[in-house]
Amino acid sequence: MGYRYSKKISLPIQNIAASARLIAKGDFNQKVKVETGDELQDLGHAFNSMTERLSSTIGELENEHLKIRSVLSSISEGLVAVDNENRIMLINYSGRDLLGITESEVHSKQLECLIGNPVLREAVGKILEEGNLGLREVVLEEPEHMVLKFSYDKIHSDSGMREMIGKIMVVRDITEMRKLEKMRTDFVANVSHELKTPLTSISGFVETLKGGAVNDDKVRDRFLDIIEMESSRLSRLLDDLLVLSNIETSQIGMGRKSEIKVKKTVIEVFEMVEKAADGKSIELESEIPDDLPNLYGNGDWFKQMLLNLVDNAVKYTPENGSVGVSAYRLDSDVFIKVKDNGMGISQEDVSRLFERFYRVDKARSRDIGGTGLGLAIVKHIVLAFGGDIKVRSDEGKGSEFIVRIPIDRARASDSTL
């Protein structure tokens, strides 16, 4: 009787203990069934209730953890949190990429030990030594040029003591932003220089005329011709700046869209440059198939692009040369080539050809009325059409500009607006 009674008591306790061990291993679906009608049955019910609440709480924590991980993973900035010993408590994927951390398991490891770049490692070490909120920019040259901006602060506990438990850093890649800032600064400087040059010339000749040179008919007429030439140059520069600004601000919508007949546009462009070409005995040639598909987009921009390319070819081709425009379809793209047998371009200059105000031959470009913006305008128009442009050139043998424009891209994007 004693054995049976002790077994009746010990068996439910053993069941509860076994279930507790499984719960400790992470199995929260355990239920104990105790029907003794005494305190053990109450204990079993309390145990089951505790298991349900624990399972629910663990599930909620896992969901919150998943949400936090998803949010951190989607942030483009790097986020790194370390404890007071500089051991990693949290780091997202962007933080790994920006700091160059390749190890898969980084939790509780020293942050500095995981950074391979010595310049970056030294900079992060100094940040971790900082006592308060701060900002720091780090410029890296290897393996590629990169500018990282760090913002960092202390992490405090939620207790009333506000004890410091670590430090958090936000890392941003501002390379492109700094590049754009430099481009803007260079652009302003170049515009100022380009505007100042003709204005200074005009101002100087006006002052000379007012000083008495106006009474000399020959000198007066020569000075007035120069003033007129500089005024025209200034006007062309302002016109190109307005065109470039208009293209950049309207690039998404492209302004007015219509069917573009490539062959018809080439004929119109040839008519516009015919006088300049005849003056140098340059032959204008075109090879445009009649069945070439029409393009769709801003017709004025397309004509401006083609005009700039052909006009440049005429300007930089010597007398008795030739300038040709050809076009063909390949798959879903139309390719347009503008080729000349002029002076050609060095490979060093080709890489910078589409920069604003960049000139291969600065003195000659100004002599023939170039503003340094023509090819920059071409590039922006091509990009607005969803295409690209390439250059093939040999010094002394001529140049070939190849423009690729998708046939249906502009129409498809327009239909979705």
JOJO-V530516 format. One record per run of one state. SS is the DSSP state (h for helix, s for strand, l for the rest). FROM is the first residue (numbers start at 1). TO is the last residue. If there is no record, write none. Layout:
ss = {SS SS}
from = {FROM FROM}
to = {TO TO}
This chain:
ss = {l h l h l s l s l h l s l h l h l s l s l s l h l h l h l s l h l s l s l h l s l s l h l h l h l s l s l h l}
from = {1 2 25 39 75 78 84 87 92 93 100 110 111 112 115 118 130 134 141 146 157 164 174 175 211 213 216 217 250 258 261 262 280 283 289 295 298 299 316 322 331 333 341 347 351 362 368 374 385 388 395 398 407 409 416}
to = {1 24 38 74 77 83 86 91 92 99 109 110 111 114 117 129 133 140 145 156 163 173 174 210 212 215 216 249 257 260 261 279 282 288 294 297 298 315 321 330 332 340 346 350 361 367 373 384 387 394 397 406 408 415 417}
